[in-house]
Amino acid sequence: MAIKLGFVVSEFNRDITYMMEVEGKEHAAFLGAEVTECVYVPGAYDIPLAIKRMLDKGAVDAVVSIGCVIEGATQHDEIVLQHASRKIIDLSLEYGKPVALGISGPGMTRLEAHERIDYAKRAVESAVKMVRRADV
């Protein structure tokens, strides 16, 4: 039976997260996994709540977060990613299911963000490996 993945995708910097989503879905299919649910949220900061709601339903084996946090004039990018990633880890531990971090940043330019589109593929691979290694 195929591993069921949920994707939570940030719409902020959508030109980049769209490409991340496409590559992530293609890589999931390559690995024999199926993206059965995809939820869109305004930004990376909103990802944890959507993950929690998805895990509450219990219909997926793992969740992949997809987002892109580009550096601005302040340290906002660092704060957003630090807090979102901490909550993502907490949800993985709370539910006992893999929740992979596919959010690029902080501290990167838009050009660097384009160069890191493959973060989504890495997150999909991590989620699939963790489901397959359920004894870990």
Backbone hydrogen bonds in HBPLUS format (Angstrom, degrees):
<---DONOR---> <-ACCEPTOR-->    atom                        ^
c    i                          cat <-CA-CA->   ^        H-A-AA   ^      H-
h    n   atom  resd res      DA  || num        DHA   H-A  angle D-A-AA Bond
n    s   type  num  typ     dist DA aas  dist angle  dist       angle   num
A0034-GLU N   A0003-ILE O   2.77 MM  31  6.04 169.4  1.78 174.9 173.7     1
A0061-ASP N   A0004-LYS O   2.74 MM  57  5.24 155.7  1.80 139.8 148.1     2
A0005-LEU N   A0034-GLU O   2.76 MM  29  5.91 172.3  1.76 156.3 157.7     3
A0036-THR N   A0005-LEU O   2.93 MM  31  5.95 141.2  2.08 151.6 162.8     4
A0006-GLY N   A0062-ALA O   2.94 MM  56  6.35 150.1  2.03 147.3 157.0     5
A0064-VAL N   A0006-GLY O   2.77 MM  58  6.17 157.0  1.82 161.8 169.3     6
A0007-PHE N   A0037-GLU O   2.86 MM  30  6.28 158.4  1.91 149.9 156.5     7
A0039-VAL N   A0007-PHE O   2.88 MM  32  6.26 163.0  1.91 157.4 161.1     8
A0008-VAL N   A0064-VAL O   2.97 MM  56  6.31 158.8  2.01 158.9 160.3     9
A0066-ILE N   A0008-VAL O   2.81 MM  58  6.07 155.1  1.87 167.0 163.6    10
A0009-VAL N   A0039-VAL O   2.85 MM  30  6.22 164.8  1.88 165.8 169.7    11
A0041-VAL N   A0009-VAL O   2.92 MM  32  6.18 158.4  1.97 151.0 154.9    12
A0010-SER N   A0066-ILE O   2.85 MM  56  6.20 159.7  1.89 162.4 169.0    13
A0011-GLU N   A0041-VAL O   2.75 MM  30  5.95 149.7  1.84 164.9 175.4    14
A0012-PHE N   A0042-PRO O   2.97 MM  30  5.93 114.6  2.41 132.3 147.9    15
A0016-ILE N   A0013-ASN O   2.91 MM   3  5.70 142.9  2.05 123.3 131.9    16
A0017-THR N   A0013-ASN O   3.04 MM   4  6.30 165.8  2.07 146.2 150.6    17
A0018-TYR N   A0014-ARG O   2.83 MM   4  5.53 150.4  1.92 141.6 146.8    18
A0020-MET N   A0016-ILE O   3.00 MM   4  6.33 154.4  2.07 149.6 157.8    19
A0021-GLU N   A0017-THR O   2.84 MM   4  5.96 156.6  1.90 142.0 148.0    20
A0022-VAL N   A0018-TYR O   2.97 MM   4  6.27 162.9  2.00 153.2 157.1    21
A0023-GLU N   A0019-MET O   3.00 MM   4  6.18 170.9  2.01 150.5 153.0    22
A0024-GLY N   A0020-MET O   2.82 MM   4  5.94 155.0  1.89 148.2 156.2    23
A0025-LYS N   A0021-GLU O   2.91 MM   4  6.13 160.4  1.95 153.1 157.3    24
A0026-GLU N   A0022-VAL O   2.98 MM   4  6.20 161.7  2.02 152.0 157.2    25
A0027-HIS N   A0023-GLU O   2.94 MM   4  6.08 156.4  1.99 145.9 152.4    26
A0028-ALA N   A0024-GLY O   2.91 MM   4  6.11 150.4  1.99 144.7 153.2    27
A0029-ALA N   A0025-LYS O   3.08 MM   4  6.34 162.7  2.12 149.5 152.8    28
A0030-PHE N   A0026-GLU O   3.00 MM   4  6.26 154.2  2.07 143.6 151.2    29
A0031-LEU N   A0027-HIS O   2.96 MM   4  6.20 145.5  2.08 145.3 153.8    30
A0031-LEU N   A0028-ALA O   3.12 MM   3  5.13 122.3  2.47  94.8 109.1    31
A0033-ALA N   A0028-ALA O   2.80 MM   5  4.93 159.3  1.84 153.6 146.7    32
A0032-GLY N   A0029-ALA O   3.05 MM   3  5.00 156.2  2.11 101.6 109.0    33
A0046-ASP N   A0043-GLY O   3.00 MM   3  5.48 147.6  2.11 111.7 120.9    34
A0047-ILE N   A0044-ALA O   3.18 MM   3  5.32 160.4  2.22 107.2 113.3    35
A0051-ILE N   A0047-ILE O   2.98 MM   4  6.21 154.9  2.05 158.6 166.8    36
A0052-LYS N   A0048-PRO O   2.93 MM   4  6.19 162.1  1.97 152.2 156.4    37
A0053-ARG N   A0049-LEU O   3.01 MM   4  6.30 163.2  2.04 151.4 155.2    38
A0054-MET N   A0050-ALA O   2.97 MM   4  6.13 153.5  2.04 143.4 150.9    39
A0055-LEU N   A0051-ILE O   2.83 MM   4  6.09 162.1  1.87 157.9 162.6    40
A0056-ASP N   A0052-LYS O   2.84 MM   4  6.03 146.2  1.96 147.3 157.2    41
A0057-LYS N   A0054-MET O   3.23 MM   3  5.44 131.3  2.48  98.9 110.4    42
A0058-GLY N   A0055-LEU O   3.08 MM   3  5.16 131.4  2.33  98.6 111.5    43
A0063-VAL N   A0098-PRO O   3.01 MM  35  6.45 157.9  2.06 148.9 155.3    44
A0100-ALA N   A0063-VAL O   2.82 MM  37  6.29 148.9  1.92 164.9 163.1    45
A0065-SER N   A0100-ALA O   2.97 MM  35  6.08 171.6  1.98 158.7 161.3    46
A0102-GLY N   A0065-SER O   2.88 MM  37  5.11 121.2  2.23 125.7 142.8    47
A0067-GLY N   A0102-GLY O   3.24 MM  35  6.44 156.8  2.30 126.1 124.2    48
A0104-SER N   A0067-GLY O   3.04 MM  37  6.36 153.3  2.11 140.8 135.9    49
A0069-VAL N   A0104-SER O   2.90 MM  35  6.15 169.3  1.91 155.2 158.6    50
A0071-GLU N   A0108-MET O   2.87 MM  37  5.32 164.9  1.89 148.3 153.3    51
A0078-GLU N   A0075-GLN O   3.06 MM   3  5.43 123.9  2.39 107.1 120.3    52
A0079-ILE N   A0075-GLN O   3.19 MM   4  6.54 161.1  2.22 156.3 161.6    53
A0080-VAL N   A0076-HIS O   2.93 MM   4  6.12 171.1  1.94 160.8 162.7    54
A0081-LEU N   A0077-ASP O   3.15 MM   4  6.22 172.9  2.15 146.3 148.6    55
A0082-GLN N   A0078-GLU O   2.91 MM   4  5.89 158.3  1.96 146.4 153.4    56
A0083-HIS N   A0079-ILE O   3.10 MM   4  6.16 170.3  2.11 152.2 154.4    57
A0084-ALA N   A0080-VAL O   2.98 MM   4  6.06 163.0  2.01 151.6 157.2    58
A0085-SER N   A0081-LEU O   2.93 MM   4  5.82 165.9  1.95 145.7 150.4    59
A0086-ARG N   A0082-GLN O   3.15 MM   4  6.21 151.1  2.24 137.9 145.8    60
A0087-LYS N   A0083-HIS O   3.13 MM   4  6.32 161.9  2.16 147.3 151.3    61
A0088-ILE N   A0084-ALA O   2.94 MM   4  6.16 150.1  2.03 148.5 157.6    62
A0089-ILE N   A0085-SER O   3.08 MM   4  6.29 159.6  2.12 148.0 151.7    63
A0090-ASP N   A0086-ARG O   3.03 MM   4  6.30 161.0  2.07 146.6 152.3    64
A0091-LEU N   A0087-LYS O   2.93 MM   4  6.17 153.8  2.00 148.0 154.0    65
A0092-SER N   A0088-ILE O   3.13 MM   4  6.40 155.1  2.19 146.8 153.1    66
A0093-LEU N   A0089-ILE O   3.08 MM   4  6.40 160.9  2.12 155.2 159.6    67
A0094-GLU N   A0090-ASP O   2.82 MM   4  6.01 157.0  1.87 149.4 156.8    68
A0095-TYR N   A0091-LEU O   2.97 MM   4  6.02 163.3  2.00 151.0 153.8    69
A0096-GLY N   A0092-SER O   2.87 MM   4  5.61 126.1  2.16 136.2 149.6    70
A0113-ALA N   A0109-THR O   2.89 MM   4  6.17 146.3  2.01 144.5 154.8    71
A0114-HIS N   A0110-ARG O   3.04 MM   4  6.39 150.1  2.14 146.9 153.6    72
A0115-GLU N   A0111-LEU O   3.16 MM   4  6.51 146.0  2.28 142.3 151.7    73
A0116-ARG N   A0113-ALA O   3.04 MM   3  5.08 148.7  2.14 100.2 110.0    74
A0119-TYR N   A0116-ARG O   3.01 MM   3  5.72 165.5  2.03 121.6 124.3    75
A0120-ALA N   A0117-ILE O   3.33 MM   3  6.41 165.0  2.36 128.1 128.3    76
A0121-LYS N   A0118-ASP O   3.02 MM   3  5.13 117.8  2.42  99.0 113.7    77
A0122-ARG N   A0118-ASP O   3.07 MM   4  6.46 159.6  2.12 154.1 159.5    78
A0123-ALA N   A0119-TYR O   2.96 MM   4  6.19 152.0  2.04 143.8 151.3    79
A0124-VAL N   A0120-ALA O   2.97 MM   4  6.24 157.3  2.02 150.1 155.9    80
A0125-GLU N   A0121-LYS O   2.94 MM   4  6.17 165.3  1.97 152.7 156.7    81
A0126-SER N   A0122-ARG O   2.93 MM   4  6.15 155.6  1.99 145.5 152.3    82
A0127-ALA N   A0123-ALA O   2.94 MM   4  6.18 164.4  1.97 151.6 155.2    83
A0128-VAL N   A0124-VAL O   2.94 MM   4  6.17 168.1  1.96 158.3 161.0    84
A0129-LYS N   A0125-GLU O   2.95 MM   4  6.06 165.3  1.98 149.9 154.3    85
A0130-MET N   A0126-SER O   2.94 MM   4  6.11 158.5  1.98 150.8 156.7    86
A0131-VAL N   A0127-ALA O   3.03 MM   4  6.26 150.7  2.12 146.9 154.4    87
A0132-ARG N   A0128-VAL O   2.99 MM   4  6.21 163.5  2.02 151.7 156.4    88
A0133-ARG N   A0129-LYS O   2.91 MM   4  6.07 136.6  2.10 140.5 152.6    89
A0136-VAL N   A0133-ARG O   2.89 MM   3  5.69 169.2  1.90 129.4 132.2    90
